[in-house]
Amino acid sequence: MHDIRVTVNGRAVAHRVEDRLLLSDFLRGVLGLTGTHVGCEHGVCGACTVLLDDVSARSCLTLAVQADGAEVRTVEGLGTAEALAPLQEAFRAHHALQCGFCTPGMLMTCIDMLATRRLATDEEIRDALGGNLCRCTGYEHIVAAVRSMVAARDAAGETAGERP
């Protein structure tokens, strides 16, 4: 057992966890944050993606003890039903979801990629989404939503810094 301290969606959390408890299980089972979905449990589908110190991470491959001292952001930390975050609004406006299972992980991946990549072409957007599987949308509307966010970012004069 290990005592961990982590900030989840801006809230400080201290908890005693089993050594082998996955971050996805900690978020869902211990904290009740069920927006983080678990699909393949092998890090392939991207449904469990969260931001760990502002970097997208597969929570099904990350141990909760590895998040000790870190800041974790889940889809619940984005917006609310009454006030969607800009990326959530872009997904809504562009019909970038159908069944919704992949959407939380897709959103968290997009937040990271919008912050760190230029994304000048649709091909670059598709490449950046390569680790997230969606069986419903065909990705076209997701790409359009991301493209709208890139245009807004560029119009605001914001830049994306590449991560080494």
C-alpha positions as CSV (number, residue, x, y, z in Angstrom):
1,M,0.0,0.0,0.0
2,H,1.1,3.6,-0.7
3,D,-0.2,6.9,0.3
4,I,-0.6,9.2,-2.6
5,R,-1.4,12.9,-3.0
6,V,-2.7,14.0,-6.3
7,T,-4.7,17.0,-7.6
8,V,-7.6,15.8,-9.7
9,N,-9.5,18.5,-11.7
10,G,-8.2,21.1,-9.3
11,R,-9.1,19.3,-6.1
12,A,-6.4,17.9,-3.8
13,V,-6.9,14.2,-3.0
14,A,-5.0,12.1,-0.5
15,H,-5.6,8.3,-0.5
16,R,-4.0,5.0,0.4
17,V,-3.9,2.8,-2.7
18,E,-2.7,-0.7,-3.6
19,D,0.6,-0.8,-5.4
20,R,-0.9,-2.2,-8.6
21,L,-4.1,-0.1,-8.7
22,L,-4.4,1.5,-12.1
23,L,-5.0,5.2,-12.4
24,S,-8.2,4.5,-14.4
25,D,-9.5,2.3,-11.6
26,F,-8.6,4.9,-9.0
27,L,-10.4,7.7,-10.9
28,R,-13.5,5.6,-11.6
29,G,-13.7,3.3,-8.6
30,V,-12.3,5.4,-5.8
31,L,-13.1,8.9,-6.9
32,G,-16.3,8.1,-8.9
33,L,-15.1,10.0,-12.0
34,T,-16.7,7.6,-14.5
35,G,-16.1,9.9,-17.5
36,T,-12.8,8.2,-18.0
37,H,-13.8,5.2,-20.0
38,V,-11.9,1.9,-20.1
39,G,-12.0,0.1,-23.4
40,C,-9.2,-2.2,-24.4
41,E,-7.2,-2.1,-21.1
42,H,-4.0,-2.3,-23.2
43,G,-3.5,1.4,-24.1
44,V,-4.6,0.9,-27.7
45,C,-8.0,2.6,-27.9
46,G,-7.4,5.9,-26.1
47,A,-10.8,5.9,-24.3
48,C,-9.0,6.2,-20.9
49,T,-6.9,9.2,-21.9
50,V,-6.4,11.8,-19.2
51,L,-4.0,14.7,-18.8
52,L,-1.2,13.9,-16.3
53,D,0.7,17.2,-15.6
54,D,-0.8,18.5,-18.9
55,V,0.4,15.6,-21.0
56,S,-2.0,13.1,-22.4
57,A,-1.6,9.7,-20.7
58,R,-3.4,6.3,-20.9
59,S,-4.8,5.9,-17.4
60,C,-5.2,2.1,-18.0
61,L,-1.4,1.8,-18.4
62,T,-0.5,4.2,-15.5
63,L,-0.4,3.1,-11.9
64,A,-2.1,5.4,-9.4
65,V,1.2,5.6,-7.5
66,Q,2.8,7.0,-10.6
67,A,0.4,10.0,-10.3
68,D,1.6,10.8,-6.8
69,G,2.3,14.5,-6.6
70,A,0.9,15.1,-10.1
71,E,-2.0,17.0,-11.5
72,V,-4.6,14.9,-13.2
73,R,-7.3,16.3,-15.4
74,T,-10.2,14.2,-16.6
75,V,-13.1,15.0,-18.9
76,E,-15.1,16.0,-15.8
77,G,-12.6,18.9,-15.4
78,L,-13.4,20.5,-18.7
79,G,-16.9,22.0,-18.6
80,T,-20.4,21.4,-17.4
81,A,-23.6,20.6,-19.2
82,E,-24.6,24.2,-18.7
83,A,-21.2,25.7,-19.8
84,L,-19.3,23.5,-22.2
85,A,-15.6,24.0,-22.6
86,P,-14.7,25.5,-26.0
87,L,-13.5,22.1,-27.3
88,Q,-16.6,20.4,-26.1
89,E,-18.7,23.1,-27.8
90,A,-16.7,22.5,-31.0
91,F,-17.4,18.8,-30.8
92,R,-21.1,19.6,-30.3
93,A,-21.3,22.1,-33.1
94,H,-19.5,19.8,-35.6
95,H,-21.4,16.6,-34.5
96,A,-18.1,15.0,-33.6
97,L,-19.6,12.2,-31.5
98,Q,-22.1,9.5,-31.9
99,C,-22.2,6.8,-29.2
100,G,-19.8,8.9,-27.0
101,F,-17.7,6.1,-25.7
102,C,-14.4,7.4,-27.2
103,T,-15.3,11.1,-26.6
104,P,-13.7,11.7,-23.2
105,G,-10.4,10.3,-24.3
106,M,-10.7,12.0,-27.6
107,L,-11.3,15.4,-25.9
108,M,-8.3,14.9,-23.6
109,T,-6.0,13.9,-26.5
110,C,-7.2,17.0,-28.4
111,I,-6.5,19.3,-25.6
112,D,-2.9,18.1,-25.5
113,M,-2.4,18.1,-29.2
114,L,-3.9,21.6,-29.6
115,A,-1.4,22.9,-27.0
116,T,1.6,21.2,-28.5
117,R,1.2,20.8,-32.2
118,R,0.7,23.2,-35.1
119,L,-1.9,21.0,-36.9
120,A,-1.7,22.8,-40.2
121,T,-3.4,20.1,-42.2
122,D,-6.2,17.6,-41.8
123,E,-3.5,14.9,-42.3
124,E,-1.6,16.3,-39.3
125,I,-4.8,16.3,-37.2
126,R,-5.6,12.7,-38.2
127,D,-2.0,11.7,-37.4
128,A,-2.3,13.3,-34.0
129,L,-5.5,11.4,-33.4
130,G,-3.9,8.1,-34.5
131,G,-3.9,6.6,-30.9
132,N,-7.6,7.1,-30.4
133,L,-10.1,4.7,-31.9
134,C,-13.7,5.6,-32.8
135,R,-15.9,3.0,-34.3
136,C,-18.8,5.4,-35.1
137,T,-17.9,8.7,-36.6
138,G,-15.4,8.0,-39.3
139,Y,-13.4,10.9,-37.8
140,E,-14.5,13.4,-40.4
141,H,-16.5,15.5,-37.9
142,I,-13.8,15.1,-35.2
143,V,-11.2,16.5,-37.6
144,A,-13.6,19.4,-38.4
145,A,-14.0,20.2,-34.7
146,V,-10.3,20.2,-34.2
147,R,-9.8,22.3,-37.3
148,S,-12.2,24.9,-35.9
149,M,-10.2,25.0,-32.7
150,V,-6.9,25.4,-34.6
151,A,-8.5,28.3,-36.6
152,A,-9.7,29.9,-33.4
153,R,-6.3,29.4,-31.8
154,D,-4.5,30.9,-34.8
155,A,-6.9,33.9,-35.0
156,A,-6.3,34.6,-31.4
157,G,-2.5,34.7,-32.1
158,E,-1.9,31.8,-29.8
159,T,0.9,29.3,-30.7
160,A,1.4,25.6,-30.1
161,G,4.8,24.6,-28.8
162,E,6.1,21.3,-29.8
163,R,7.0,19.0,-27.0
164,P,10.4,17.4,-27.3
